[in-house]
Amino acid sequence: MRSQWKADRERRACISLILRRQPRGRSHNCDGVLAVHDLWRIFLSVMTTQDSTAPAQIPTIPTARRELKETLLHGATLVDEYGWLREKESSEVIAYLQAENAYAEAVMAPLAGLREQLYQEMLSHIKQTDVSVPYRDNGWWYYSRTEEGLQYPIFCRKADALDAAEQVILDGNKLAEGLSFMAIGGSDVTDDGRWLAYSVDHTGFRQYTLHIKDLQTDEVLAGEVERVGSIVWAGDNRSLFYTVEDEEQKRQHQLWRHELGTAHDTDVLVLEESDERFNLGAGRTRDGGFLILEAGSHTTSEARFLAADSPTDAWTLVAEREDEHEYSIDHRDGQWFIRTNDKGRNFRLVTAPVGTPGREHWTELIAHRPEIMLEDVDLFQRFFIACEREDGLPRLRLWRFAETGIPAASEEITFPDPVYSASPHINREFDTNAFRYGYQSLVTPGSVYEYELATNNSILLKQLEVPSGFNRELYASERVFATAADGVKVPISLVYRKDKRDGSNNPIYVYGYGSYGYSLPVGFNANRLSLLDRGVVMAYAHIRGGGDLGKPWHDAGKMLIKRNTFTDFISAVEYLTANNYGNPKRVAIEGGSAGGLLMGAVVNLNPEMFRAVVSHVPFVDVMNTMLDASLPLTVPEYEEWGDPNQAEYFHYMLSYSPYDNLKATSYPAMLVKTSLYDSQVMYWEPAKYVAKLRTLKTDNHPLLLVTNMEAGHGGASGRYDYLKEIAFDYAFLLKELSLV
């Protein structure tokens, strides 16, 4: 029932922007970029003008040419003068992006020393040579480790005991040799431990290539499959199931079966999903007995199952898809445990016999509760964990199975901080008397605990080490509530350094997302110390459109009431400055992807409220993107934003689309970041946004566009490269907040 086989909710991937724990993107050496590397200088001389109002030392500002395109729809005219920036293979486009990068570097050049200082600070907070907590799976102990100076983790295992010899099964550094970018996608090992299937992306476009490795000989078999998503072995140790995406829409739409010893061109197409809203995802139940295939959209899902030891048999459907009905399944002792929202938006838990899984045979185990979201269920032989969200905070509740097989609510795992994140860790063994979970807060480093059922105690297995020293007593976290315009209470999580807080004069940083029902995680971030130790108060606004207060919270910030997301964020900032958490003239905000849409919308609504904005891979060209059904994600996302081909949605979406609502006024200092190989939010959205804004803004505040020419949605893939990107962002913020 874990979400490992659920369809990827694209544009959601904001977690690394918040926690800065792992890179979100992928990169690649691009011959096309290198071929025009020197051409940008020629174009720059033609495409730039000098800002006569700026000081002489400010470099020339890139200016994109205009090419008028008008689209008449539903009685309105959409004007787009920068659509030509979509031509990624054009040398002119590359030259413009390079010119913007050169301009940004020139503007930031006086901060080179600060950037290096920040990088070294953040590096000092990381234990560069480290080992993860090993976990047991089919007789092997698996773990990953990092080595000082190396960009990527090394994935290893040991047979039977932790003092056995180490076997390296994948070395990310070797996979990345000669490349600017590398990211491992999915992976799975056969039950007998011999065969590893894994996928790798070298472009940042999140298109992964499937490989199979013999772990006895260390040989990678000949033959590859492109655009692979889910990967799962059957119980026969020979049959591999994998999903493949549509080349144009990046939708996982086919399930294939491969048998070891055969060529991939003989692989069998098992199922193809024709509905453009749906993605396929494959996985396996924790007890190993069944393979699961889920088809899911943003609002609807259905599941099929297959006995893991019978890979050529037909798949069995649990319950036919029905609009607005989502469910997921796991198995124990002949019973399906089914998490479903058929009786309420916040889900309930039911069971059904394996032989008769249809809805008419569902028996309720946990009822729907309006105030508690049942986010997931982790199922084991002796117990299960109900992963819930109540009052905006995660809860882990233990249910024990009696000898009769009937479970009963037992106890709740409790946590000490007022604001925190808690979730299941890696738990591969089905028959166990312990449960591992991860815990962290704004002032507690990431920790892995093991809860022992026999003693009801949690044992700390590992806590993130901050080598340069971290004294949590110097810092405080709080949870407060802002009142939105319609009276709704909006949670805000806060962290600050106690001895640096002086009331109303602190600079304040506010992060937001608020889309796809994604609950904004509140965790520890050692990089954040570079801001906190300089007196920045940091806040995370849990606005509507996210999932922080369950599905109804999501529903209240999407489709035709999406503007609640933006006004909630503004209310949060107003509350914080009115209650002496920060100086209203020193407010910085940040968001990425759909959070970048938030940044663009609130800046258009209230530009004078903010001093600085950092917007990562922002979804800002809402109308042009959502009117182009050929783009990845567009059709599936009609269920989040609406379909602009319908007049009601068109006019509502147009009312907040950041690109379409730019105006001639003073804007805050803005750093806009994108990547050339982003498959979630195409690079041209932020590029067009910045090009247009340059022609309208009436201020002299910095407006920087930075494009990573060798990465995807999350920027640099290597951990050291990623730190340098963060140092750039932080230097920009510190300057604008008058902290340098």
N, C-alpha and C positions, 0 to 999 in steps of 0.2 A: 504493500500500500504506500510505500515511500514514493516520492515524486521522481525517482531516478529514471523511470520510463515514461514520464509524462511529457507531452509535447512542450518544446521550449517556448515560454512566453517571451517572445522577442522583445526588444526595446526595454526589457525590465532590468537589464544587467547593470544596476547601479551600485551593487553591494561593495565592489572594490573601490568605488569613488568615496563611499562612506567610511569603510573600515581600512582602506588602503592596504589590504592584506595580500592580494594576489592580482596579477594583471588580468584585465578583461579582454585584451585584444590580441591580434596576431600580426606578424609583419613579414616582409619579403623584399629581396633585392629586385628592383624593377628596371629592366633594360630600357624601357620607354622613358623613365624618369632620367636615367643616366644619359641617354642620348640627347636630351634637351637641357642638360644641366647648365651648359654655358649659354643657352639661348635666352634665358630669362633676363640677362643683362641687356640684351638688345631690346627686348620688349619693354623692360623697365624704363628705358630712356624715352619710349613712346607713350607708355601708359601711366606715368607718374606726373604729379604736379606738386609744386611747393605750396604749403599752407602759409599764406602771407601773414596770418595772425599768430603763428607759432614762433618761438624763439629760433634763432638762426641755427642752433646746434641740433634741432630736431631734424631727422632725416626725411627725405621725400616720402610722401604718402602714396601708396599704390592706388590707382584709380582704374576700375574695370570699365571697358567700353560698354555702351548700351546698345541693345538690339531689341526693339520693341516687339512684343508679342501680346496680343489681346485675346482673351477667351470670354465669350458671352454665354452665360448660363444662368437660368432662373432669374432673368431680368437684371443681372449684375454683370459687370465687366471686370474680369481679373486682368491686371496689368503686370506683366513680367518682362523686365528689361535685361535679365541676367540668365535666362534659360540656357544660353550657349555654354555656361560653365559646366553643364552636364557632360560635355564631351571629354571624357577622361583621357582619351588617346590623343587629344589635340595638344600640340606643342604650345599653343597660345594659352590654354588652360593651365598646363603645367608651369609655364613661365609666370603666370599671374600668381599661382599658389606659392611658387618660389620667391617671387617679389614680396609677397605678404610675409613670408617667413623671414626674409632678409630685413624687412622693415621692423618686425617684432624684435629680432635680435639686436638691431641697432638701438631701438628704444630701451631695451633691457640691458644694454651693454654697461651702463654705469652701475648696474646691480650685479655684475659678474662675481665680485667678491662675496656678496651676500648669498648668491646662489650656491657658491662653493661651500660657504660656511653652513648653510642649511643642509646641503647634501651630506657633509661630514657629520653634522649633528644627528641626522636621521640614521646614517650608517652606524654611528656609535650606539644607537638604541637597538640594533639588530645583532643577535647572536648569529654570526655569519656561518659558522660551522655548527650544525645542529642536527638532531634526529627526532623524527615524529614518534608518537606512541605506537608501538607495534600492535597489530591486531591479528587474531588467529582466524584462518580460513582453510578448511580441508587439510589440516595437518601442517600447514605452513604458517610462519609468522611473517607478515608483510609490514613494510614501513618505508618511509622515504627519508633521505638525508640531504643536507646541503653542505657545500664546502666553500670556505672563504675564497673569494675571487671568481667563483663560478656562478653563472647567471641562473642556472636551472637546477631543479631537484634531480636526485638520482634515486630511482625506485628499486628496492631490494626485497629479498626474502631470505628466511632461514628455515631449514627443515626441522620440524619437531620441537627444537629447543632454542632459546635465545642465545645460548653460547655456541651454537653450531656455526659452521662456516657460512659466510655471506655469499649470496648469489645476486649479482646485479641483473635485473630483468629489463630495465630501460634506463638509459642515461640521457636525460634531456639535453645535456651539453653536447654529446656526440650527435644527437639528432639535429642539433642546431649548427653544426660545424659548417662554416662557409656561408651561413645565412644570417640575415639581419633579424629574422623573426622565426619563432617556432612555438607551437602550442600543441599539446597532446589533448585529444578530444576524449573519446570513450575508450574503455579497455575491459577485457574480461579474460579469465583464465579457466581452462577446462577443469572439471572436478578432479581429474587425476593429476593436475598440476603441470602437465607437459606443454600445452599449447596456449600461447598468449595472442589474443587478437587486440589490436590497438589502432587508433587513427591519429593522424597528424595533419595540422594545417600550417602551411608555409607562406600564406598570403595575407592573412588577417581578414579574409572575406568569409571566414567560418565555413569553408568548404574543406572537409576532412577526407584524407585518403586512407583506406583500410589496408593494414598489413597483418600478416600472421607469422609468428615467430615460434620456432621450436626451442623451448627452454632447456631441453637436454643437450642440444648441439649448438645453441646460440645462433642458429641459422634463420634468416628471414626468408620465407618462401617467395618464389617468383610469382608475379601477378599481383595487381592492385585493383581496388575499386574506388572510384571517385565519388565525392559528395555523400559520404556515409554519415549517418547519425547514430542511432542506437546499435549496440553490439551485444549479443548474448549467445553463449553456447548452450546447446541442449545437453541432456544427461548422458548421451552416448559417447561424449568426448570427441565427436567427429563432425557433428552438424552445427554450423554457425548460422544464426539468423542476424540479419542486419537491415536497417532501413536506408533508403536513398532519397535524396531530395530532388524535386523538380528543378531543372537547370535555371529556369527563368525566375520562378517565384520563391525559390529557396524554401519550399515546403516539403517536409518529409512525407512522401506520398506513396512509397512502395516498400513492401516487406519481401526480402529475398532469403533463400536458403542455400548455403554453400556446404559442400561435403569435402573434407580433407582428401587430398589426392586427386582432385578433379580441377579442371580449368574453370576460371570464373565465368567464361562465356557459356558454360553449361549450368550455371546456377539457376535455381527455380524461382520464378516469380510467384509468391504465395498469395499476396493480396495487394490491390492498388486502391487508394482512396481518391475518389473523383471530386468530392466536395472541396472547393478551394478554401473553405474556412478551416479545414481540419488538417492536423499533423498526426503522423503515426509515431509511436514510441514502443519499443519492446524491452522486456525485462524478465525477471524470474522471481518467484516467491522465495521468501527467506528460507523456508524449509526445503527448497530445491525441487519440490515435486512438480511444479507447473511453470510453463512459460506464459507470459502475459503480453498481450498486444492491446494497446490503448489507442483509440482515435479520439483526439480532443481539439476543440476550438476554445475560444475565450469563455464560452458560456455553456458548452455542451460536451459530453463525452460518452463513450461506450467502450466496453472491454470484452476481449475474447481470451480463451485459455486453451492450453494444449498440454497434455502430459509430457513432462520433460524427457522421458525415456522413449517417447513415440514421436519423433520429429516429423515423420511423413504423414501422420494422421491429419484429419481435418480439425480446424479450430472451432471451438464452441463459443457462441455468443452468450453473454450473461443476460443483458437486457438491451433491447434496441434503443438507439439514440432517440431522445426526445428533447426538443428545444428547451433550453434553460435548465436541463437536468444534467448534473455532473456526478459521477461516482468513480470510485477506485476500489480495487480488491486485493486481498491477500488470503492465504490458506493456512488452516490448521486442522488436523484430524478429521478430514472429510467435510469440513465446513468452510464456506467463504465468509470472510469478514468484510463487509461492504460499507464504506463511508459514502454517504449519499445526501444530497440536498433536496430530495423529493418532497420533504415535508416542511422545509424551511431553509432560509438562505444560509444559516450557520452550520448546516450539516448535522446528521445523526449517524449512529452506527447500527447496522443490522447484520444478521447472519442468514445463510441459506445453505442447503445441502449441495454438495458438488454435482450430484446428478440432476438436481432441479433448481438451477440458480435464478430462475425468473422472478420478477417482482412479486408475483402472487405467492411466493414461498418465503418472502423476507420476514424475519422475526426481529423485532426491535430489541436492542441491547442498551444503547444510550439514546435517549430521546433528544429531539431538537430543543435547544435552549436559546431564546432570543438574545440573551446577554453573554453567551459563551460560544466562541467559534471553535469547532472541532477541526483543527487544521490538518491533522494527520493521525495515523495509528501505527505504532511499531509493534508488530505481533511476534510472540515467541511461544515456545512450548508450554511454559509454566505461567506466563503472564503476558500482559500487553501494556504499553504506555499510550495513554491518550494525550496527544500533543494539542493543547488548547490555548486559546487566547482570551483573557478576561480582563476587563478594565484597561485594555491596551497593552497588557503584559503577557508574555508566554508562561504557560503552566505545564508541568509534566506530572500527570496523575497515573498512579500504578493500579492496575486491576490484576488480581491473582485468580488463576483457575483452580477451582475446587476439584476433588477427585471425580465428581460428577461431570466435569467438563464445563460447568457453568461458572463464569467469572463474576467476581464481586469487587466493587471498589475498595481499595485498600488504603493507600496513603498518597500524599502529595509530596514531591521533592521540593523543599523550600530553598529560598535564595535570600541573601542578606541585603542586597543593594536596592534602593528605591526605583532605579531604572537599570535594566539589564537585558541581555539576550541569553536564551537557553534553548538548546535543541539536541536531538539525538546525535551522538557521534557515530563512528563506524562500529556496527554490531553485526558481524557476519554469521555468527553461530546462532542457530535456532534453539538448540537445547542448552540452556545456560541458566545460571542462578545470579547473573549480574547484568547490569545495564550501564553502558557508557554514555555519557552526555557531555556536551561542551557548555561552558559557562563563561561569560565575560560581562563586564559593564564598562561604563565610561571611565571608571577608576580602578578596575580590576583586570589585569592582563588575561588574555585567553587561556582557559584552563580546561583540562580533560579530567573528568571524574568517573569513577566506577561505583555505582550504587549496588550494594550487596543486599540481596533479598533476605538472607538469613539474619542479618543484624539491623537492617533498615538504616545503614550508615553509608555515607558517601566518602570514598577514599580518593584523595587527590593523586592522580597519576603523573601529571605534568602541568606546569604553568609557564607561559611565555616568559622567558628571561630577558630583561632589559639590561645589557651589560654595563652601560654607563651609569646605571643606578636609577631606580624609580621609587620614590617615597610617596605612597598613596595618601598619606596623611596630609600632604601639601595641597591636595586637590579635593574638590567637593562636586557631587552630582545632585541634581534636583529634578523633580518632575512638577511642572506647573501647567496651568490651563488658561488659554486665551479664550475670549468670548467672540465668536464669529458674528457677522452682521445679522444673521437670523437667530442668534441666541445659542447656537450649538457650542459646546465646550470642546476646544481643540487641544490635545495634549502636546506638550513641548518638553523635550529632554535637554538638560543643561549640564555643562561641565565647565569648571574654571579653576584657576589656582587661587587658593584662599588669600594668600598674602599679596596677590597682585590685583585683587578686585577692590576698586575704590569708588564703587557706586556708579553714578551716572556718567562718568568720563571714560569708562572702558570701551575700547573698540569691540564690536560684537559681530560674530560670523553666524549666519543662519543657513542651514542646509535643508533642502526640500526635494521631494519626488512626487508622490501623490497620484499614481496611475497603476492600472492593471491589478488592483487589489493587493499590491505588494506592500508588506509590512516593513517599514523602515527599521532596519536592524540597529541596535544601539550597543556598540561594542568598543573594546579597547583599541587604541591606535597609537602606537609609539611615535609615529610621525607627528601626530597632533601636539606633542609636547613642545615642538618648536614654536607653535603659536601660543599655547597656554602659558608657557614660561615667559612670554613677552607681554602677557596681560590680556590676551584676547579671550573673551567669553564666547564659548561655542554652544550653539543651540541646534536642535534637530526637530523640525516641525512635522508632527504626525497628522498631516492634513487629509481631508476627504479625497477620495479617489484611490488612496492606499487601502491596505487591509488591516490597519492597526486595531480597529474596533470591530472586526468581522466583515462579512460580506455586505451588510447594509452600509458600512462606511465607504466601501468601494462604490456601491450603487449610487451613493449620494455625491459622487464626484466624477461622473462619466456621462457620455452621451449628451443629452439636452440640458444637463445641469453641471457640466464640466466646470463652469466658471466658479463653482464653490471651491474648487481646488485653489484657484488663484486668490480669491478673496480671503480664504482661510489663512493663506501664507502671509498676506498683508496684515491681517488681524494679529497673527503671531508676532510679527515684527513690531507692530504698534504696542502690543502688550509688553514686550521685553524692554522697549525703550521707555515706556511710561512707568515701569516698575523698577527702574534703576539698574537693570542688568547691562545696559550699554548706552553710549552716547548716540542720539538719533542722527548725528552728523558723521558717525563713524561706523556705518552699517555695511558689512560685506555679505553677499549671498552667493550660494553655489548650488548647481544642480547639473545633472547629466542625463542625456538621452531624452526620455519624457520629462525628466527634471529640467532639461534645457528648454523645453516648451514652457515649463513653469517660469523659468528665468525670463524668457522673452515676453511672456504675457504680463507678468507683474511689473516689469520695467516699462512696458507700454502704458499700463494702468496708472502707475505712480512713479515716474522716473526720478523725482526729486527725493524719494524716500531712501535711496541707496547711494552709497559712496563708490562701491566697487562690485563688479559681477564677474564670476568665473563660470563659464558655461561650456560644459564638455559635450561633444558630439550632439548638439542640440537639435531636436525635432522642431524646427521653426517654420518650415515651408509647408504648412499643414494642407493647404488647398491643392497645390500642384501635386504633392505626393499622394494624397488620398483620392485624387481624381485620375491617377494613373494606375490602372489595375495590373499593368505589366510589371510593376515594381515589386520586389520582395515585400511581403507582409501586408500590402495594402488591403486586399480583400479580407483576410482574417481579422484585420483591425477595424472593420466596420462595426464589430460588436463592442468596441471600446470607445470609438469616437463618433460613430455614425457614418452613414453613406452619403457623401455630398452630392451624389447623383439625384438624391431626393431633396426637394426644395427646402423643407423644414431644417434638415441637417446642414445643408449647404449654407444657409444664411446664419445659422447659429455658429458653425465652425468658423465661418468668415469673420464673425464678430470678435474672435479672440486669436486668430492665426497671427503669430508674431510678425512674420514677413509682410503680411498684407496690412498690418496696422501700424507700421512705422510712420513717424510723422516728424515734422520740422520742430524740434524742441531740444532742450538740453538733456543729454543722457549721462548716466554715470560712467566711470572708467570701466571698460569691459575687456576681458580676455576670453576669446572664443576659440575653442580647440576642436580639431577634427582629425580624421585619418583618411588617407586616400583610398584605402581598401575596406572601409567600413561598409558592411552589408546590412546593417540595421537602420542607420540613419546615413544616407549617402552624403559624401563630403560636400556636395554642391549646395546642400541646404544651408549650413553655416557660411559657406563662401558667398552665396547669393545674399544672405542676410547682412553680412558685413559690408559687401559692395554697395548695397542699397542704403544702409545706414550711414555710410560715409557721405552720401550725397544730401542727407537730411539733417544730421546732428548739427546743432548750433553752438556746441561747446568745444573746448580744447582738451577735453579729457582723453586719455589714451583709449584707442580702439585697436585691439590686436587680434589678428587671425593667425593661428599657428596650426599648420597641417603636418602631421607625421606622415611622411611620404612612403613609409614602409611598414604600416601597421593597419589595424582594423578598429573595431568599436571601442576597445579598451586601451588603445595606445600601445606603448612598448611592452614586449613580452618578457624580456629579461629583468630580473629584480633590481639590478643596479641601474639599468637604463630607466626603469620606472621611477626610481627615487629621484633621478635627475629631472624628470618631468614634474614631479611634485615640488621639488625645490624651485623650479621656475614659477609655478603657481603661487607658492607661498611668498616668494620674493615680490611678485606683483602685488599681492594682498598687503604685505607689510608696508610697502611704499605708499600705497593708496590710503592706508589706515594711519599714516604718519608715525610709524614705528621704526623708521630708519631715517 
